[in-house]
Amino acid sequence: MAKKRNELSHYPRFFFSKLIFRTVSWTVFSALFIFLGKKYADKDILGEIYRSIFGKEKNFNQYFLGAGKIAEKNKVLNYAVFFLTVIVVLNVIALLFNKYLWEKDKYIENNNFYLHNKWIFIINVLIHVASACLLTASFVSIFTVILALLFITFNSWKLFPRKKEAKNPQTESFFSWKNQYVRKILIYSTIIIFVVPLIIDRLQAFHNNALEGSPEGFAKAYQTLVNSSSAVKGIMELITQTNYSLFHWFILLWFVKNIIGGRWKEFADFWTQVNGIRKKANDFRHYYYYQEGWALTNNKTINLGDYEYLKNNPKFLGKEYLEGNLDIDDFSKQNKKVVKYIEFCEERVKEPPKRNFLNYCLFNEFSSWEDCLRTKRLIRTTRKK
């Protein structure tokens, strides 16, 4: 009995260790990020590399946030302090809240259910938004970008790979290569630093040449257009004398919008799938009893080999049958066990969302009948009548 009670007893320790690990790692990163960011804010290492290779002067600091102004760069670093604080605090709240919700039940081993709790989901969305803001703020200098890349890689590693047989709750991954917005912000911000200046430099050279002397062809038409329209002239001056920080902030706003919109869709899709499983579970159960009743009435062996029925089976059961691991009699017996499992969950778990989630896992995520047995043991232990 003790073994049954402790199948998921490591969950609280997992949440607590995750909380300590994230708090310590983010705190160390924050200290290094702010210290190195302020110490080397005016250091143009890319300009020095460019000069050593091409023998020409080029100021790359103007393409980063702050446009080469120390006061502006320090202001961006102060924003980064705020984002870092938000990430650390919300991480602690989310993990503690996850631990609290799981300990109320102790039988939902797939923590994906609690990750889609409304409040935890909102907290995690805010962490993702703060992470996007922090990543953009890291483009204040090349040193902070390199530090951010190292920390993203660190967050993407599995420092302590779990044993294959161990079941750990799912948690959100932040500031990691797994996050699509991290990869895209890095790509777009890098383009702003290395590609956009080349385009604007060429445009600026064309603009200056076209407005001087007596150009011909397209340059002459361009000169006429600029001289005849103050609006066009103002736009071209804005482009050719642009502040590159605006590009970085524009990319951030675009991705924040996409993060919020994409995450809201993910939340809605998850609960649509979970709550929609109720009909599938009922249809599966009713069809089984219909087939069983028909077989008894006609004094025949129940036959559940119809493909339309297989499509509505739990994935693990349908897979075993189609692979030839079960004959028709064994398959029927396994179906009866699954029907009894569904009825057991309906009897013991009164909350519709949790009951629907257990059925969702049964049909989509369980890999064997042993998963059903483990869940039954956990429910019996934590939900005694």
Buried (B, 14 or more C-beta within 10 A) or exposed (E): EEEEEEBBEBBEEBBEEBBEEBBEBBEEBBEBBBEBBBEBBEBBBBBEEBEEEEEEEBEBBBBBBBBBBEEBBBBBBEBBBEBBEBBBBBBBBBBEBBBEBBEEBBBBBBBBBBBBBEEBBBBBBBBBBBBBBBBBBBBBBBBBBEBBBEBBEEBBEEEEEEEEEEBBBEBBBBBBBEBEBBEBBBEBBEEBBEEBBEEBEEEBEBBEEBBEEEBEEEBEEBBEEBEEEEEEBEEBEEEBEBBBBEBBEEBBEBBBEBBBEBBEEEBEEBBEEBBEBBEBBEEBBEBBEEBBEEBEEEEEEBBBEEEEBBEEBBEBBBBBBEEEEBEEEEBBEBBBBBBEBBEBBBEBBEEEBBBBBBBBBBBBEBEEBEBBEBBBBBBBBBBEE
